[in-house]
Amino acid sequence: MNLKQSLIENDSIKLNQYADTWQQAIKIGTDLLVASGAVEPRYYEAIISSINELGPYIILAPGLAMPHARPEDGVNKTAFALVTLTEPVVFEGEDTPVDVFLTLAGSTSDQHMQGLMEITQVLDDEHSETGVDLAKIKACNSKEEIYQVIDDALNKA
């Protein structure tokens, strides 16, 4: 699994989007993956249902959420989608606004875990010597800039 390659192959980056709610923000990313054939439309419903049941488990760090559900919830192939928002959204019961959504669709449990590890490597804590802070992702205005940020982060590792 390769984050950059997946984003290119699935044409699954949308930058500077607007969403009224966290549900709308997640739908932007899942719609990209539905359009590419990576997931079935029911994948979105599975993510929303899980968040409603378990709380916002998808928030990985301040400003960053990784929407995902189980492979059997409609994943056809492992893929990523990246969405940045012009205005952050807040999840119920949380006070941390989120404006970067990196949707993960893992086709198997192993692929799911590999995806989590790769995202952790690329979007590492800003105080780390490796990885990249979210400000660099949010500052991107083109897919090419996103690809460069990913390359720079992986080359540091």
C-alpha positions in Angstrom: 0.0 0.0 0.0 1.3 3.4 -0.9 -0.5 6.6 0.2 0.7 8.8 -2.7 0.1 6.1 -5.3 -3.4 5.5 -4.0 -4.3 9.2 -4.1 -3.0 9.4 -7.7 -4.7 6.2 -8.9 -8.1 7.0 -7.3 -7.9 10.7 -8.0 -9.0 11.1 -4.4 -7.8 14.5 -3.2 -10.1 17.5 -2.6 -8.6 20.6 -1.1 -10.2 23.6 0.5 -13.6 22.1 0.6 -16.5 23.4 2.7 -18.7 21.2 4.9 -21.4 22.2 7.4 -21.0 19.0 9.5 -18.5 16.3 10.1 -20.8 13.9 8.3 -20.6 16.1 5.1 -16.8 16.2 5.5 -16.6 12.4 5.6 -19.0 12.1 2.6 -16.6 14.2 0.4 -13.8 11.6 1.0 -16.0 8.5 0.7 -17.6 9.9 -2.5 -14.2 10.1 -4.1 -13.5 6.5 -3.2 -17.0 5.4 -4.4 -16.3 7.2 -7.7 -13.0 5.3 -8.1 -14.6 2.0 -7.3 -12.5 1.4 -4.2 -15.6 1.3 -1.9 -19.3 0.8 -2.2 -21.7 3.6 -1.1 -22.5 1.6 2.1 -19.0 2.3 3.4 -20.0 5.9 4.2 -23.0 4.6 6.2 -20.8 2.1 8.1 -18.4 4.9 9.1 -21.2 7.2 10.3 -22.9 4.3 12.2 -19.7 3.4 13.9 -19.0 7.0 15.0 -22.6 7.4 16.3 -22.1 4.2 18.3 -18.5 4.5 19.5 -17.9 8.2 19.4 -15.4 10.0 17.2 -12.7 7.3 17.3 -11.5 8.6 13.9 -9.8 11.7 15.4 -6.1 10.8 15.5 -4.7 14.2 16.5 -5.9 17.8 16.8 -7.1 18.8 13.4 -6.8 15.3 11.9 -9.4 12.6 11.4 -9.1 9.3 9.6 -12.6 8.0 8.7 -12.6 4.3 8.2 -14.7 1.2 8.8 -14.2 -2.5 8.5 -13.1 -4.2 5.3 -16.4 -6.1 5.1 -18.4 -2.8 5.2 -18.0 -2.3 1.4 -14.3 -2.1 0.6 -13.4 -3.3 -2.8 -9.7 -2.4 -2.8 -7.4 -0.7 -0.4 -7.4 3.1 -1.0 -7.0 6.5 0.6 -8.8 9.8 0.1 -7.5 13.2 1.4 -9.9 16.1 2.1 -9.0 19.5 3.6 -11.6 22.0 4.7 -11.6 25.8 4.6 -13.4 25.8 8.0 -13.0 23.1 10.6 -15.9 21.0 11.8 -16.5 19.7 15.3 -17.7 16.3 16.4 -20.4 16.0 19.0 -18.8 15.7 22.5 -15.4 16.9 21.2 -13.9 20.3 21.5 -11.1 19.7 18.9 -12.0 21.1 15.5 -11.0 18.9 12.5 -10.1 20.2 9.0 -8.0 17.4 7.5 -9.8 14.1 6.7 -7.7 11.2 5.5 -10.2 8.4 4.6 -8.8 4.9 4.7 -10.4 1.9 3.1 -8.5 -1.3 3.9 -9.4 -4.4 2.0 -8.2 -6.7 4.7 -7.3 -6.3 8.4 -3.6 -6.4 7.4 -4.0 -3.7 4.7 -6.0 -1.7 7.3 -3.1 -1.8 9.8 -0.5 -1.1 7.1 -2.6 2.0 6.1 -2.6 3.2 9.7 1.1 2.8 10.0 1.8 4.6 6.7 -0.5 7.5 7.7 1.3 7.7 11.0 4.6 7.9 9.3 3.6 10.6 6.8 1.5 12.7 9.2 3.7 12.4 12.2 3.7 14.9 15.1 5.0 18.3 14.1 7.6 18.1 16.9 9.1 15.0 15.4 12.2 14.9 13.2 10.3 12.8 10.7 6.9 13.3 9.2 5.1 16.5 8.6 2.8 18.8 10.5 -0.7 19.3 9.4 0.0 23.0 8.6 1.9 21.8 5.6 -1.0 19.7 4.4 -3.5 22.6 5.0 -1.3 25.0 3.1 -1.4 22.9 -0.1 -3.5 24.2 -2.9 -2.9 21.5 -5.5 -2.5 17.8 -5.7 1.1 18.2 -6.8 1.8 20.1 -3.6 0.3 17.3 -1.6 2.4 14.7 -3.4 5.5 16.8 -2.6 4.7 17.0 1.1 4.3 13.2 1.2 7.6 12.6 -0.7 9.4 15.0 1.7 8.0 13.3 4.8 8.9 9.8 3.5 12.4 10.9 2.4 13.1 12.1 6.0 12.1 8.8 7.5 
